[in-house]
Amino acid sequence: MRKDLYNKKNEIVTMNKNGYNITHIASKYKAEPLTIKRLFDKWDIQVINHEKKRLEILDKEKQKIILMNNNGFCISKIAKIYNVDPLTINKKFKKWNIPYLKQKHFYERKYRPYKRKIIDLYNSGYSQFMIADKLNLKPDAIITQLKNWKIKLRPKTYQNDLIKTLDGNFVRSNTELIISNFLYSNSIKYKYEKKVGSFKCDFYLIKENLYIEYWGSLYRSKTYYRKLRYYKKNNLKLFSIYPFEDITKCLDKLKNNINEKKHLSSKPTLWYFPLERLPERYTLQLHNWLTKKFIDYNINYIIIEDEERKNQRITTGQVLDTNETITYKSSQVINFIKRFQTEFRDGDKLFFSDIWFPGIEGIIYSLVQTGYSFEVYGLLHSGTFDEYDFTKRAGLDWWMRYFEKQFFHLATKIFIGSEHMREITSKGLKLNKNQKKKLVVTGMPFMYREIQQMVNGYKNNKEHWIVFPNRFNIEKDPETMLNIMNDVMKKDIKVKLILTTSHKKLNSEYPYLIDMLNDFKKKYKNRVIIKSNLTKKQYYEILAKSKIALFTSKQETFGYCLAEAVSLGCIPICINKLSYVDVLGIPDLLFNSNQEAVDKIIKCLYLKKPIKGLTTHFKKYKDNIDLMLKEMNLI
């Protein structure tokens, strides 16, 4: 009897209790099983027969074990799970009178529905790994099944590890084999590894004059960026296939492009984030003007928007709907994140209809973290740097200034409507020299001819009306307007004041302004007319009938209302401040005091001839989208 084993009584007994049989214990201590058995007899402790217990468990788990085998578990794997010998499982199957399914037969049964698809893909040039990835199967089993189906396996290599294609050429990878076979099957003539500059392209389509690159392991390498720069610089047509894309979908897209005689050039894609298309605001027209130019210049562009909310109406707030605009922009961010992972390319550009976009930092974060190179552009309409902007009045500037200043870190160029806008932005955000250079004064997009075509006879049939086309809010200073109109209406009893709104009734954030208007209406009765619930066309018809449009704003960075009124034949009388100075720029139509405004209004009401060239004054802004596209290097 070995003394060292005798002294390890507690350890050996515990091992037996924990499931170790005599054989296992003997193996661990390098002793004979009989020696361990005698030790238990000497200690007067009964040996626990775990094998018997395990066999009882196997009987209880009979249905589970059969199901496991049907699902592809081999005998060895089942034995390992239940901590028994594989022979024991085999005996159990015999005892239960159930034939067990070998793994080979399991895969044959599982892969049978995919047989035609696997064979077609393999014959097209797909490797076992590509087929497995596409069909969510096991790579090793695919080759086994191909052998079982007696499919002739293609040789792995020929000369210098190249793979032979259907047309007898040799290519370097399985993906190139698929592309080559696809081109040959569709009777598309090509050259493999044609020299382009100092490097070779993967495929060159002779008739279509189109280069195809499968980036594979080159993706995001120095060679990748060098090649892209060369294609872009020489304006060569390029069709890129990336390693993370579905090769079948890419080739289908290529075929469609060839059939429709259009190709993806080396020009980058413009990812366009529009504002909500509000019928009562300029945002719907802005969207139409921008997309028309994109199409005219054959720019590759993708619209990122929320389809459900793109045509919303304002219910809360004045400029945009306060709540809906955040929901809309959040949806834009989600849509972009879903799409950019498979569609974004290095060198693509982002363009925002309003770069004041909550969520822009999330978009930039995702692009930077995934290693893309890109450029950011956008229009800037206003912000907390404007003393009378609604964000400033709401007391949000203490934190929003930091949000706004980040635009000038993120953006390549920011397009603004006027020199006045440049001045207040630079001063309000304390921009340095480099940040100021990013501000480009282009004016806002405005197609005056399109506005004029919506109304007939805008030069004639003028009523003795003075229209106030702005919203009735403090930043547009309706109080000053009422003071001026009070003096005008005293002097000229024919004059009528026209107020307009797209809402069911004229409203304001400040009730005291409505009270002032009600008092004014009581005084002048039917000479004050409020036109409510107007469509854009109805609003334009009112402008076309009005002789004068009065502008007393405390906030204006371009002036869409001004541009619309002038284009439809209204004579604008504007305060000699803000963007009116450089956007309108006609001294005779600008006033410095209320009395000066009254005098100019009375004079203009009785002009016999219209002011020459006034209706075409905003002609200079019809090409400003072109300026933006040039700044973005898209045309």
Buried (B, 14 or more C-beta within 10 A) or exposed (E): EEEEBEEBBEEBBEBBEEEBBBEBBBEEBEBEBEBBBEBBEEEEBEBBEBBEEBBEEBEEBBEEBBEBBEEBBBBEBBBEBBEBEBEBBBBBBEEBEEEBBEBEEBBBEBBEEBBEEBBEBBEBBBBBEBBBEBBEBBEEBBBBBBEBEEBEEEEEEEEEEBBBBBEEBBBBBBBBBBBBBBBBEEEBEBEBBEEBEEEEBBBBBEEBEBBBBBBBEBBBEEEBBEBBEBBBEEEBBBBBBBEEBEBBEBBEBBBEBBEEEEBBBBBBBBBBBBBBBBBBBBBBBBBBBBBEBBEEBEBBBBBBBBEEBBEBEBEEEBBBBEEBBEBBBBBBBBBBBEEBEEBBBBBBBBBBBBBBBEBBEBBBEBBEEEEBBBBBBBBBBBBBBBEBBBBBBEEBBEEBBEBBBEBBEBBBBBBBBBEBBBEBBBEBBEBEEEBEEBBBBBBBBBBBEBBBEBBEEBEEEBBBBBBBBBBBBBBBBBBBBBBBBBBBBEEBEEBBBBBBBBBEEBBBBEEEBBEBBEEBBEEBEEBBBBBEEBEBEEBBBBBBBBBBBBBBBBBBBBBBBBBBBBBBBBBBBBBBBBBBBBBBEBEEBBBEEBEBBBBBBBEBBEEEEBBEEBBBBBBEBBBBBBBBBEBBEBB
